Amino acid sequence: MTFEQAEKALPIKGYLDLPIPEGIDLVAEIKRLKEEKNAIILAHYYQTGDIQDIADFLGDSLQLAREAQNTDADMILFCGVHFMAEAAKILNPTKKVLLPDLLAGCSLADACSGEGLRELRAKHPGSVVVTYINCDAGTKAESDYIVTSSNAEHIINQIPEDKTIIFAPDKNLGAYLMKQTGRDMILWDGVCIVHEAFSFERIAQQLMENPDAKLIAHPESDATILEMAEFVGSTSRLLDYVEHDEAQKFIVATEEGIIHEMEKRAPHKTLIPAFPEDETCSCSECFFMKRNTMEKLYLALKYEHPEIEMDEELRQQALIPIQRMLDMSKKIK
């Protein structure tokens, strides 16, 4: 869903402008509403620290998908971006799934469409489509396999070697997986605007100024950044690496919201956000992830809006590759 489509789909026009009582204890009120409505709060590591702290479950895309599938709550308040909440609805058609801000989108999801995948597949008869979970339901429905950065290599290695693979929508992650698996893949030309913004020159300067630091990077980053990195891994693996590695200082090349959890797990270590190309912007923060706020969480729970809704036929089609992913990833933490 594009930003414009989401704006038109807002269930209550101006609901974000609804009044919040003066002096309200948002944390206490959110917890009260959550208990009253049997709701669960799921949050991604890229959310703001206060949202991470109030979440019932904090995780990366794979962990959140599993938690969404297994919850016995009646309502899921998903603190992430639209495609994540949509995946929760695909897995839980009978539950009410809320997203604090319906305009919390994703540059990767906007970069690829189901129609585009159909056209590309037609040019390569017999191919299979492996799609990163950062995509909308229509794109998932046209995919054979859905993957996350945690399980992509594991799943690709299970695809028969005689099959041509189309990988979408992240070309950086796709190129990294080609190197890791030795599989030649047809890559969709999409990027994450946050990871693409990291600067080789400025990070190299950071490393020179911090010779005792290790650079760690998410595989959505450009190949020039990954080649410099001491460790490349998914969000959850970056967290584990910082927690357990002997180094005391890290330069972190992924969305800087992850540093909040890193500091909790390794409070004695020094964590430095990697520098973006543009010195004037906070490009290491995802604008879309940061659209969610505690005020919006409160409003979403109170008014049960905005709710993720989906055509049932589309949901069933999108469920197939997501369930395939979950079945093929049972051994991955």
N, C-alpha and C positions, 0 to 999 in steps of 0.2 A: 504494500500500500504506500503510495507516494504521500508527501506532506499535504498536497492539495486535496487528495482523495480523503485523507484522514480528517482534514478540517471540515469538509462537507459532511462527514459521517458523524460529527459530534452529536451525541444523543440529547444533551441539554445545552442549547446555545448559551454561552456565557457561564457555564457551571463553575468554571474556575474563579469566577468573580463573586460567587456566593459568599456571604459573610461568615467569618470565623469569629466566635465569641472572644472578646478582648480578655487577655490574661489567661486563656485556656492553656492547660498543661497538655501539649500535643502528644507526648509520649504516653501519658496515663490514659488519655482519651482514645488513642489508637488501640492501646491494649484492651481497653474496656469494650470498644466496638468489635474488635477481633473476637473476643470471647463470646460476646452476645450473639454474634452472627456465625459462629463456628467457622471463622476464616483463618487462612494461613497466609503469611507474608513470605514470599520467595524473593530473594534479591541477588543480583549479580554483583561480582566483585568491583565493577566499575561504577556502582552507585556511590553517592556521597556517604561519608562516614556515619552520619546519624541514621541514615536508612539502613546501612549494613548492620548497625548495632541493634536496631529494633526488629530485624528480620528473624523469622523462625528458622529459616534455612538460607544459608549463603553458599553460592557455588558458581561454577562455570556452566557453560551451555549444556554439557552432557549431564552434569550432576543435577542441574535444575530440571531438565527433562525427566530424569528418573524420579525426582521428588514429586514433580507435578503428576506423574502417572500413578504414584503410589499413595498419595495423600487421601485421607478419609474426611478431609474438611469439606464443607458445603460450598465454600467460596475461596477462590484463589486470588489474592492481590499480588500481581506480578510487578515487581520493581526492577524493570529492565527496559528493553525496547520492544517495539510492536511485534516483531517476528517471534520473540520469546513468549510473549503472552499468547500469541496466536498458536504456537506449538502446544502450549498448555491446554488450550481449548480443543485442539485436534485430539489430544490424548484424553480429555475429560469432557465429552459433549454434554453431559448432564449437569455439570457444575457451572456456577457463575464465575467467570474469569474477568477480573478488572485490571486495568492499566491506569495508573495515576494520571498520566498525560497521554492522550491518544496520539499526540503529535511526536512522541518519542520514536523516531524512525531509525533508519540505518542506511548509510551510503551504499553498502554492498547490496542490500535488499532492493534499493531503488535502481541499481545498475543492471539487474537481470530480470527477465520475465519468462513466464511459461511459454508464451508465443515464440520468444526468441530461442528458447531451448528446442522447441519443436522444429523450428527452421534449421537450426544447427544440426540436430540429429538426422534430419532428412538428407543433409549433405554427406552424412557418414552412416550409411545403412549398416545395421548390425551393431552399432556402438551402444555403450551403456553410459548413462548420465550420473555422475557423482556430484552432488551439490552440497556445498557448505551450508550449515544450518542457518546462516545469516541470509535468509531469503524468505519471501512471503509464501503463503499457502499455494497460490497458483503455480509458482516455480517448483515447490516441493512436489506437487501433483504430477509434474512432468518428469520427475527424477526417478531413477532406479534405486539410488542409495543416497541417504542423507548422512553427513559426517560432521563432526566437530573437530577442532584442532587437537583434542585429546585422543580421538579414535580414528582419525582419517587414515593414517599410515596402516594401522591394524586392519581396517576394512579394505583398503585398496589391495593389500597383500592377499586378501581372500578372493579377489575377483580373478577369474581365469585369465591367464596370460594371453590367450588368443583374442581377447575382447579389446576393442578400441575404447578408450575412456575419454569422455568429455568431462572436464572439471570446471565447475562454475561456483560462484562468480568471482572468487578472489584469485587473481593471477599470481600474486606473491606466494600465497599458501600453496597454490598448485605447483609452482616452480620448485618450491622447497620439497614438496612431496615427490616430485619427479626425481629429484636428487636422492632422496632417502630410499625410495622404493625401486629405482631403476626403470620405472615404467614411463614410456613416452605417452604424454597425454595432450589432448587438444584443450587449450586454456581459454576460458572466457576472459575478456578484457575488463576486469573490475578490480577496484582496490578499496581498502578501508581508508577514509580520509585522515584518520588519526595516525595509523601506522605508516602511511605513505608520507606523512609530513616530517618524519624524523630526518635529521640532517647528518650525512656521513661526516662532513667536515667538522660540524660542531660537536658531534659525539667523539670524534677522534681527538678534538681539543680537550674534551672532558676527561678522556682516558689519559692524556698527557698530564693534565693537572691533578689526576688522582691515580697514580701508578699502582696503588694498592687495591684498586677497585676492579671488580669483574663486571663486564657488560653482559646482561642477560636480555633476551629479546623474544617477542612473540613471533611466530612464523608468518603473520600477516605483514611483517615489515619487509622492506625492500632487500634484495639479495646482498647489496653492499653492506647493509647493517648486519645481516645475519652472518656474513663472513667474518666480521669483526668480533662477533659475540662469543663469549666463553661457553654459554649455554643457550640453546633455543628450545622453547617448549610452550605448551598451552598455558592458559592462565593458572590452572591448578598446579601444574608442574613447576612453573616459575615460583609459586608460593612455597612448594616443598623444597625447591633448590635453595632458596634464601634461608629457609628455616634450618636445613641440615648441612649445608656446605660450610667448610671451615673459614671461608673468607668473611671479613668483617665489614666490607663495604661493597655496594653494588650500584651500578648505573642501570636503571630499569627502562627498557624500551618497549613499553606497552602503555595502555591508558593508565594514567597515574592514580586513579581510584583504587587500584590494587595495593598501593603503598599503605593504605589504612590497615588492611589485614596483615600485610607483611610486618608492620610495626608492632602489631599485637602478638604475632607469633615469634618475632625476633627483635624484641625491644632494645637489645644491646647493639644492634647492627645499624650501620649508616646506609640509608637508601636515598638515591639521587635520581630524580626523573630525567630521562634522556632529553636532550635539547631538540626542539623542532627546527625546521628551516627558517621560519619567520620568527625573529627575535621579539616581535611586538605582540604576539598572540599566545594564548594558552592552548596551543595546538595538540598538546599531549592529553587534553581532556576531551572527551566525546560530548559535543554539544547536546546530542540527542539523549544520552544517558543522564545528563545532568538536568534535563527538563523535569524529572521527577523530584519533588520536594516533600518534606514532612507535611506541609499544609495540604498538598495535593493528595497525599496518602489519606489524611483525615477526611477530606471531602469525598474521596472515592469510597471509603468505607461507610461514611454516613449516608451518602445518597445512592450508593451502589452503581455508580457511573464513573467513567465510561466503561461499558461492558463490551467484551470481544464477542462478536456474533459471526456466524459463518454458515454458508450454504452446506447442507448435509452431504450432498454428493461430492462437493469439493473436499470437505473434511475427510471423507472416507478414502478418496484418492490420495490425499496428502498423508494420511495415516500409514499407508503401505510402506513407503520408504523410511518413515520415522521408526516404525515398529521393527523393520528390518535392521536399522541401525542399532536399536536397543538390544535386539536378539544377538547381533554379531559382536556386541561390546560388553557382554556380561563379565568378562574376565578383567576388564579395565576398571580401575578404581575411580 
